[in-house]
Amino acid sequence: MERLRRALRGTDRAAVPALPVGEAMHPLALVLGGVLVVNDWVLKQRYPGAVTGKLSDIAGLGFAPVVLTSAIDLVRHALRRWLDPSLTARRLALACVATALGFASIKLCAPCRALFVALIGHGAAVDPDWTDLLCLPCVLIAWWIGRDELRRVPLGRPAAIHRRAVPATPALADVARAGADPARVERLAAAIDAWDVGAIDALLRSEG
């Protein structure tokens, strides 16, 4: 599983940073996305009911925030000369909150529901079942996925720190808080400040 995780995420490099989409490439995120597609396009048609309805809610709440952060990060990557495109704890938290609020709005507010259905198209429909709100804690799945990405050092972070010429230790604070080895974070910060490309790449390869 770890080998698959690394292959999907890619390996970041100091001089050639990987695309900042590591959280969306997490195996669990991909499973949730697959469940959402299969459930909405196949299972709901064959087995309509509460089970398939709730399955979509669970998968969507876990998948949507990491897709949102990855989309934002890709836009920031295009503007990377001025911005840090890598995932941050703040961006992850905001994406989870936005997803939860959006989900609740669609379930509770008829105009929001109509707008969402119009945007999705393809004969989409949303059942205004208030019990779906019981699935809201599933947004914490996305929080866990994002924290795992932070713990590994988000893709593009070392290059962004160097490009923006900011001290590495505070710029890696959310990595440390996510549970990364403090000694590894300290060594990585020192290597980034010194811009020791070989040491940075070696530390990034030692993720896990």
Secondary structure, DSSP 8 states (H G I E B T S, - for coil): -HHHHHHHH----SSS---S-TTTTSHHHHHHHHHHHHIIIIIHHHS-SHHHHHHHHHHHHHHHHHHHHHHHHHHHHHTTTTS--S--HHHHHHHHHHHHHHHHHHHH-HHHHHHHHHHH-TT------GGGGGGGGGHHHHHHHHHHHHHT--TTHHHHHHHHT--HHHHTHHHHHTT--HHHHHHHHHHHHHT-HHHHHHHHHT--
